[in-house]
C-alpha cells in the first residue's frame, strides 16, 4: 500500500513538473544547458586526472565532485584541487 501511494505521488509530481516547464515556455532548453554543463564538468575533471599537469593528483568522478564543477564551472575544479591539497596533503 505504501509503494502505491509513493508511486502515485511521484507520477503526479512528474506530471506537474512537465506542465510547469512547458507552460512557462522553458521547455527542454534547461535540460540541454544542464546536460552540457554536466558533460563539461566531467571532461574538466578527466583532463586534470589524466593530463599530467599536476602529478599525483586524482579527483574521483562522483556526484559530489561533478555537481560542484557543474555549478561552479572550471573554478570548481580549482576548488576541489585546493581542498584536496589543504585537507589531505
C-alpha positions in Angstrom: 0.0 0.0 0.0 2.8 2.4 0.9 4.5 1.8 -2.5 1.3 2.6 -4.4 0.9 5.9 -2.5 4.6 6.8 -3.1 4.3 5.8 -6.8 1.2 7.9 -7.3 2.8 10.9 -5.6 5.8 10.5 -7.9 3.7 10.3 -11.1 1.6 13.4 -10.1 4.6 15.5 -9.2 6.3 14.5 -12.5 3.2 15.5 -14.5 3.0 18.8 -12.6 6.7 19.5 -13.4 6.1 18.8 -17.1 3.1 21.1 -17.1 5.0 23.9 -15.4 8.0 23.6 -17.7 6.0 23.8 -20.9 3.5 26.4 -19.7 6.3 28.8 -18.7 8.0 28.2 -22.2 11.1 26.9 -20.5 10.9 23.7 -22.4 13.9 21.4 -22.9 16.5 24.2 -23.0 17.0 23.9 -19.3 17.8 20.2 -19.6 20.1 20.8 -22.5 22.0 23.5 -20.7 22.3 21.3 -17.6 23.5 18.4 -19.7 26.1 20.5 -21.4 27.4 21.7 -18.1 27.5 18.2 -16.7 29.5 16.9 -19.7 31.9 19.8 -19.5 32.4 19.2 -15.7 33.2 15.5 -16.3 35.6 16.5 -19.2 37.4 19.1 -16.9 37.9 16.5 -14.1 39.1 13.9 -16.7 41.6 16.4 -18.1 43.0 17.1 -14.7 43.2 13.4 -13.8 44.9 12.2 -17.0 46.8 15.2 -18.4 49.7 15.0 -16.1 49.6 18.8 -15.3 49.6 18.1 -11.6 51.4 14.9 -10.9 50.0 12.6 -8.2 46.5 14.1 -8.1 43.3 12.3 -8.8 39.8 13.7 -8.5 37.2 10.9 -8.4 34.2 11.2 -10.7 31.3 11.0 -8.3 28.1 13.0 -7.9 29.7 15.4 -5.4 32.6 16.4 -7.5 30.7 16.6 -10.7 28.0 18.6 -9.1 30.4 21.1 -7.7 32.1 21.6 -11.0 28.7 21.7 -12.8 27.5 24.5 -10.5 30.8 26.5 -10.3 32.3 25.7 -13.7 36.1 25.3 -14.1 36.9 27.2 -10.9 35.1 24.3 -9.2 38.0 22.1 -10.3 40.4 24.5 -8.7 38.3 24.5 -5.5 38.3 20.7 -5.4 42.1 20.6 -6.0 42.6 23.2 -3.3 40.5 21.3 -0.8 42.4 18.1 -1.7 45.8 19.7 -1.2 44.8 21.5 2.0 43.0 18.7 3.7 44.8 15.6 2.5 48.3 17.0 1.8 
